[in-house]
Amino acid sequence: MQNAASRHAVWLSAAAIITDQIGRVLLVHPTYREDDRWLLPGGAADPGEHPLDACRREIAEELALRETALPRVLAVHSLSPHHPDIRPGIPCPGEIRYIFDGGTLTPDQIQAIRLPSTELSEFAFFETRDAVRRLLPVDGKIMLAAYRARLGTTGTAHLADGQHILKVPALDRHDVHVRYRPLWDSPLRRTPLPDQLPVQQAWAWCFVPDGRVVLVADPGPKGSLPMLPGGTVEKTDTPPEDTLHREAAEEAQLTLADPVRLGWVLDETGEVYGGVGPNARLRLAARVTGIGPATVDPATGRSFARLLATPTQAAALLGWGPPGARQAQLAAETAQTRWGLPTAHPTEIEEVPAEGMRLS
């Protein structure tokens, strides 16, 4: 009995990572906080309540979503009782928090959300770089680790005071955020390019022999943003496939073979290129035959992280929503039929070693 009475007691809570179709994270704004911070949906477990049941109950109470599956634990976090993010005057004995995967909501499900007005004033979907600024610092670290565990298929992240206590996954190591394209809904056109339409951009799904693709992550002050190898077509790039070979070598030290055009996307204004008017953004698939040692990109002076991901994982990281998922599927089918590459099954997103890779 004396042994049982001396056992450590902490608070228990649960929350969920819920996203919209382009990968932005759902946060709620409580009415009862004086610091104006937002929260992930969730809350404290009742006495004797399992974290999974607590999370389902809180989502139903806060959002009126009553059939949330919560199939995975994305993160488990331990907060020490004297952490600086605990509000002064709160007698917190420490906390164990479970973060579950709440899935992706359709537009109809988002429209059906109803908030308890006495507890929550609003909800919104934020890209992760914006969400971090609205959360307490430790909550932002928990959110990022859990969301990246979902994107990277790395299993449950185990954290203490916002820090990984086991191996740090590649997405966390390079502070990778989803590269959101909220208006990226132009269809991929499979027809030949019109002769009079200039090509301003050429990007490719670059496949290694196991069916995964290479992404490059561009570092910045607010985190790294992933992208497909490729870039802006220069005057000397004839045909646009030359752009792909040049940029893939400069950014990711890739040697490519047999690029094939998947289609093109119409950019009606060319605003990002200085208002050049209607132009095409070419999308290709290519086979990677070699990956050299990492170097600095001569065009930017930066060294890009190189990541290996399944096409489905890559589409989620690119933030292209359903159109991107369809394009990823098309690229994978092209790789299978043209080069006999296998279907890449869900696996942990990995970093290409700095010394490069030998491909069989």
C-alpha positions in Angstrom: 0.0 0.0 0.0 2.8 2.4 0.9 4.4 1.7 -2.5 1.2 2.4 -4.4 0.7 5.7 -2.6 4.1 7.0 -3.6 3.7 6.3 -7.3 4.0 9.2 -9.7 0.8 10.9 -10.7 0.4 13.2 -13.8 -2.3 14.7 -15.9 -3.5 12.8 -18.9 -4.8 14.4 -22.1 -5.4 13.6 -25.8 -5.6 15.6 -29.0 -5.7 15.0 -32.7 -4.0 16.1 -35.9 -6.9 16.8 -38.3 -6.3 18.3 -41.8 -8.1 19.6 -44.8 -7.5 18.2 -48.3 -4.4 20.3 -48.9 -2.8 19.3 -45.6 -3.4 22.4 -43.4 -3.8 21.6 -39.7 -7.1 22.3 -37.8 -6.7 24.5 -34.7 -9.3 25.8 -32.3 -9.4 29.1 -30.4 -10.5 28.8 -26.8 -12.4 31.5 -25.0 -10.9 30.8 -21.6 -7.2 31.5 -22.3 -5.7 34.9 -21.4 -2.7 34.4 -23.7 -4.7 34.2 -26.9 -3.1 30.9 -27.9 -4.8 28.3 -30.1 -5.0 24.6 -29.4 -5.2 21.3 -31.3 -8.7 19.8 -30.8 -8.8 17.6 -27.7 -8.5 18.0 -24.0 -8.1 16.4 -20.6 -9.1 12.8 -19.9 -11.7 12.2 -17.3 -10.8 10.0 -14.3 -10.4 6.4 -15.5 -10.9 7.4 -19.2 -8.6 6.0 -21.9 -6.8 8.6 -24.0 -8.5 7.3 -27.2 -12.0 7.6 -25.6 -11.1 11.1 -24.3 -10.0 12.2 -27.8 -13.2 10.9 -29.4 -15.3 12.6 -26.7 -13.5 15.9 -27.0 -13.7 16.0 -30.8 -17.5 15.3 -30.6 -18.0 18.0 -28.0 -15.7 20.6 -29.6 -16.4 20.0 -33.3 -19.6 18.0 -33.4 -17.7 15.3 -35.4 -19.0 12.0 -34.0 -17.5 9.3 -36.2 -13.7 10.1 -36.1 -11.7 6.9 -36.6 -8.4 7.9 -34.9 -6.6 4.9 -36.2 -3.0 5.7 -35.1 -1.1 7.3 -32.2 1.2 9.8 -33.9 3.0 11.0 -30.8 3.2 10.6 -27.0 4.5 13.6 -25.1 5.7 13.9 -21.5 5.7 17.4 -20.0 7.7 18.0 -16.8 6.0 19.9 -14.0 8.3 22.9 -14.1 8.3 23.5 -17.9 8.4 27.3 -18.7 5.3 27.0 -20.9 3.1 26.0 -18.0 1.0 29.1 -17.0 2.0 30.7 -13.7 -0.2 29.7 -10.8 -1.2 26.3 -12.4 -0.3 23.5 -10.0 0.6 21.1 -12.8 2.2 17.8 -11.7 3.3 17.1 -15.2 1.3 15.7 -18.2 1.2 12.8 -20.6 -0.4 13.7 -23.9 -1.4 11.4 -26.7 -1.7 12.8 -30.2 -3.9 10.7 -32.6 -4.3 10.8 -36.3 -7.7 12.5 -36.9 -7.5 12.1 -40.7 -8.5 14.5 -43.5 -11.9 16.3 -43.6 -13.9 16.7 -46.7 -15.4 20.2 -47.5 -18.8 18.8 -46.4 -17.4 17.7 -43.0 -15.8 21.0 -42.5 -19.1 22.7 -43.2 -20.7 20.5 -40.6 -18.4 21.6 -37.7 -20.2 23.3 -34.9 -18.4 24.8 -31.9 -19.5 25.1 -28.3 -19.7 29.0 -28.1 -18.9 29.1 -24.3 -15.7 27.2 -24.8 -14.4 27.9 -28.4 -14.7 31.1 -30.4 -13.5 29.8 -33.8 -11.6 27.2 -35.7 -9.4 27.5 -38.7 -7.0 25.4 -40.9 -3.4 26.7 -40.9 -0.2 25.7 -42.7 2.2 24.4 -40.1 4.5 27.4 -40.2 1.6 29.6 -39.3 0.1 27.1 -36.8 3.4 27.0 -34.8 3.2 30.7 -34.2 -0.3 30.4 -32.8 0.5 27.6 -30.4 2.5 27.6 -27.2 6.1 26.8 -28.1 6.0 23.3 -26.6 2.6 22.7 -28.3 4.0 23.7 -31.6 6.8 21.2 -31.3 4.3 18.5 -30.4 2.1 19.3 -33.3 5.0 19.3 -35.8 6.4 16.0 -34.6 3.0 14.3 -34.7 2.1 15.7 -38.1 5.5 14.7 -39.5 5.1 11.2 -38.1 1.9 11.0 -40.1 3.5 12.3 -43.3 6.7 10.4 -42.9 5.2 7.0 -41.8 7.8 6.9 -39.0 5.6 5.4 -36.3 4.8 7.0 -33.0 7.0 9.9 -32.0 8.1 9.8 -28.4 8.8 13.3 -26.9 9.8 14.9 -23.6 9.3 18.6 -23.2 8.9 19.0 -27.0 12.1 17.1 -27.9 12.4 13.7 -29.5 13.9 11.2 -27.0 14.6 8.5 -29.7 16.0 8.9 -33.3 15.0 12.2 -34.9 13.2 11.5 -38.2 14.4 13.2 -41.4 11.5 15.6 -41.7 12.1 16.8 -38.2 15.9 16.9 -38.6 15.5 19.3 -41.6 12.4 21.2 -40.3 10.4 20.2 -43.4 6.9 21.8 -43.8 4.2 21.0 -46.4 4.6 23.2 -49.4 0.9 24.2 -49.6 -0.8 25.0 -52.9 -4.3 26.1 -51.8 -5.3 27.2 -55.3 -3.5 24.3 -57.1 -6.6 22.9 -58.8 -5.7 23.3 -62.5 -6.1 20.0 -64.3 -3.1 18.1 -65.7 -3.7 18.2 -69.5 -2.6 15.0 -71.3 -2.8 16.5 -74.8 0.2 17.7 -76.7 1.5 21.2 -75.9 0.1 23.9 -78.2 2.9 25.2 -80.4 2.3 28.8 -79.4 2.3 28.2 -75.6 5.7 28.7 -74.0 6.9 26.4 -71.3 8.1 28.2 -68.2 8.7 25.3 -65.9 9.6 21.6 -66.0 9.4 19.4 -62.9 9.6 15.6 -62.6 8.8 12.7 -60.4 12.3 11.1 -60.3 12.1 7.4 -59.5 14.8 5.3 -57.9 14.7 1.5 -58.5 12.5 0.6 -55.5 9.7 2.8 -56.8 10.2 5.8 -54.5 10.9 9.3 -55.7 13.5 12.0 -54.8 12.3 15.2 -53.2 14.5 18.2 -52.5 13.9 20.4 -49.5 14.8 24.1 -49.9 15.9 25.5 -46.5 14.7 28.9 -45.3 14.4 30.9 -42.1 10.9 29.5 -41.4 11.7 25.9 -42.3 12.4 23.8 -45.4 9.9 23.4 -48.2 9.9 20.3 -50.4 9.7 20.3 -54.1 10.1 18.0 -57.1 13.5 18.3 -58.9 13.3 20.8 -61.8 12.7 24.5 -62.2 12.4 27.4 -64.5 13.1 26.9 -68.2 16.0 29.1 -69.4 16.5 30.3 -72.9 19.3 27.8 -73.5 17.1 24.9 -72.4 15.9 23.3 -75.7 13.9 21.2 -75.2 12.5 21.8 -71.7 13.8 18.4 -70.7 17.2 20.1 -70.6 15.9 22.1 -67.7 15.1 19.0 -65.8 18.5 17.4 -66.3 20.3 20.7 -65.4 18.2 21.5 -62.3 18.2 17.8 -61.0 22.0 17.8 -61.2 22.4 21.2 -59.5 19.9 20.8 -56.7 20.0 17.1 -56.0 23.1 15.7 -57.8 20.8 13.3 -59.8 21.6 11.7 -63.1 18.4 11.0 -65.0 17.4 8.9 -67.9 14.4 8.6 -70.2 12.2 11.5 -69.1 8.6 11.1 -70.2 6.0 13.8 -70.3 3.0 13.2 -68.1 1.2 16.3 -69.1 1.1 20.0 -68.5 -0.7 22.6 -66.3 -1.9 25.9 -67.7 -0.7 29.0 -65.9 -3.1 31.6 -67.3 -1.2 34.7 -66.0 2.4 33.8 -65.5 2.4 36.2 -62.5 5.1 34.3 -60.7 7.4 34.8 -63.7 6.8 38.5 -63.9 3.4 38.5 -65.7 4.5 36.8 -68.9 1.0 35.7 -69.7 -0.3 32.2 -70.5 2.3 29.5 -70.2 2.6 25.8 -69.5 4.1 24.1 -66.5 5.4 20.7 -67.7 5.2 17.6 -65.5 7.4 14.6 -66.3 8.5 11.3 -64.8 12.2 10.2 -65.1 14.4 7.3 -64.0 17.2 8.1 -61.6 20.4 6.3 -62.7 22.8 7.9 -60.2 22.9 10.1 -57.0 26.1 11.8 -56.4 27.5 13.4 -53.2 25.7 16.4 -51.8 27.0 19.8 -53.0 25.9 23.4 -52.9 23.4 24.5 -55.6 25.4 27.0 -57.7 22.2 28.9 -58.6 21.2 29.6 -54.9 24.3 29.0 -52.8 22.2 26.6 -50.6 22.5 22.9 -50.0 19.2 21.1 -50.4 18.2 18.1 -48.3 17.4 15.1 -50.5 14.5 12.9 -49.4 13.2 9.5 -50.6 9.4 9.1 -50.3 6.7 7.1 -52.0 4.7 9.1 -54.6 1.8 9.3 -52.2 4.0 10.7 -49.4 5.5 13.1 -51.9 2.1 14.4 -53.0 1.1 15.0 -49.4 4.3 17.0 -48.7 3.8 19.0 -51.9 0.4 20.2 -50.7 -1.3 19.7 -54.0 -4.4 18.1 -52.6 -6.5 15.7 -54.7 -5.0 16.8 -58.1 -1.5 16.1 -56.7 -2.6 12.6 -55.5 -3.9 11.8 -59.0 -0.7 13.0 -60.6 1.3 10.9 -58.2 -0.7 7.9 -59.1 -0.2 8.6 -62.8 3.6 9.0 -62.3 3.7 5.7 -60.4 1.8 3.9 -63.1 4.1 5.3 -65.7 7.2 4.1 -63.8 5.7 0.6 -63.5 4.7 0.2 -67.2 7.7 2.0 -68.8 10.6 0.9 -66.5 9.1 -2.1 -64.7 9.6 -0.4 -61.3 7.7 -1.9 -58.3 4.9 -0.1 -56.4 6.4 1.7 -53.5 4.7 0.5 -50.3 4.3 2.8 -47.3 7.7 3.2 -45.6 9.6 5.8 -43.6 10.7 8.9 -45.5 14.5 8.8 -45.5 17.3 11.1 -46.3 19.7 10.4 -49.2 23.1 10.0 -47.6 25.5 13.0 -48.0 27.9 10.7 -49.9 25.2 9.8 -52.4 23.8 6.4 -53.3 24.8 3.6 -55.6 21.7 2.4 -57.6 21.5 -1.1 -59.0 
